[in-house]
Amino acid sequence: MTVLWGALAGGAVGATIVASGVRLAQELGWTRMDIPFLLGTIATENRRSASVVGYFAHLASGLVFALLYAAVFAATGLTSWWFGLLLGFVQAAFVGGTLANLLLPAVHPPWARRGRTPRRRRSSSRPASCSSTTAARRWRSPSFCSSFSARS
């Protein structure tokens, strides 16, 4: 029973660290990917609700993966660091390959699919990041947008 609680605690901590790491990478401008938000938009189109729902879905996924790790460790009797690393590579291949490229597009309608491209719309002289929407105002750079304003 102690192993079960330890696995669940490890899964909760791991999921929280991954979500926080991706959030930090967003804030530093390294990525635009937001795993909890992406998971949440499967359930709702409301952006605020999607983040909350997504964090709980991400936490639940972390708990499920932790239980799978504990089951594999118990079934094989191997509890070394190298075996945990090997399981981590298997999980990364599953999440990054199968889940992200096959399963998620099947349940997430806006996700782009191979062979299916979005229709092109007319573009304005200014990029979308310089529009006057609330989200764009938050992220846009004044120097970047002014270079497009001068040409208009």
Protein Blocks (a to p, Z undefined) as FASTA:
>chain_A
ZZmmmmmmmmmmmmmmmmmmmmmmmmnopaccdfklmmmmmmpmbfklmmmmmmmmmmmm
mmmmmmmmmmmmmmnopacfklmmmmmmmmmmmmmmmmmmmmmmmmmmklccehiacddd
dddfbdfklmcbfklmmmpcfklmmmmmmmZZ
